[in-house]
Amino acid sequence: MVLPRALANFNRYATNPAAGLFAGRVPGFAILRHKGRKSGREYRTPVSVFRRDGVYRIALTYGRDVDWLKNISAAGVFTLRTRGGEIELTDPVVRHDPSARWAPAPIRLWLKALSAEYYVEARPNSPLRS
């Protein structure tokens, strides 16, 4: 039951601009900055992200068929604005984990309720700003 595509479209125009005000500062959220693979345009997308063991993991709450995932997969590199700093990440890989063990315990329940079994894992390339 991953979140419906219609909700993703609504969020793109209504919720995401508001979420962008806090997502880069609040733990568990970030702004994913990426370039369109066809347009070259820069996009900013709020995401749920968690860091552990030196890697960043981003929940795929709308499934694997989202444009930002296609963009970062094609580019191989993207930037996250999190907790007021920016970090460049590289080598995004989609992973499958129905138990969501990669996420903090309270978030696991939410991800399981959504049937969000996939996430993106990427490693730091180099810090851009702290």
N, C-alpha and C positions, 0 to 999 in steps of 0.2 A: 504494500500500500504506500509506496513512496509518494510524496506530495504530488498532487496533480499538476499537469502542465499549465492549466488555466490559472492556477494560483501563482505559478512561477511568472507568468506574463503579468498578472496583476502586481506582484511584488516588484517586478522590474521598474514599473512606472510610479507606483504609489508607496510601497513600503521601503524599498531599498534606499531612496533618497533620505528618508528619515533615519533608517538604520545606520546610514553612513555617518551620521553625526556622533554616534557612540561606538560603532563597531571597531574602530581602530584603537580604542582606548580601554575597552572593557575586557577582562579575562574571558577566554573562550570564544571571542569574536575577533574578526580581522577584516580588513578591506583587501581583497585580492585585485591587484593591478595587472592587466594583461592587454596584449594587442590583438585585434581582430586578425585572423589568419588570412582573410581575403581583403578587408578594407584597410588594414594597418592602423585603424583607429584605436585609441587607448580607451579601455573600459575599466570601471571600478565596480566590484561585486562584493557585497557583504557575505561572509562565510563563517561557519563554526569551525574553529581550528584549535588543535591541542598539540603541545610540544612535549615529547618524552624521548629519552634515549638519543638526543641529538637530532631527531627528525620531527617534521611537522606533519600532522595528519588533519585532513579536511573532510568533514562529513559530506557525503553525497546525498543530501536529503531530497533532492529532486531526481535522483537516479543518475545513470552514466551518460545520458544523452542531453547534456547541457552544453551550451555554446562555450562557456568559459573553460570547461574541461577540454573541449576540442582545441581551443586556442592555446592553452598552456601545453597540451600534448604536442601540438605542431611546433611550438616555439622551443620547448624543452627548458624554458626558464620563465620565471614570473616573480613578481614582488608582492610581499605581504606587508601591510601596515598594521602593526599590532602593538598594543600598549604604548602608543606614542612614538615608536620607532619603526624603521623599515628594514626588511631583510630580503635579499634576493635568494630565491630557491631554485633548485635545478633538478632535473631528472624526475619529473612527476610520474608516478606509477599508480595505477588503480589496483587496489587490493580488495579482497572479499573476506568478510568476517561476520557471519550471522550473529555471533555473540557480542560483537562490538567491544571486545576486551581492550582494544586500543584506546578507548575513551574513558574519561573519569566515570566512576560508578553512577552518579545521578544522571549523567547524560546517556548512559547505556540504556536505561529504561525508555527514555524518549526516542532514541534511535531504533530500539526494538519495536516500540509501538508504531513507528512509521515504516517498519520493515526496510530501513535504510541499512542494508547489509554491505554496502561498498563505501570506500573512502579513498582519498588520494594521499599518497605519501610522497614527500619531497625532502631533500636535504639542503641545508644552507650552502650557498655558493660563496657569498661574501657579505658581511654586514654593510649596509649602505649608510644608515644613520642610526644613532642610538637615542 
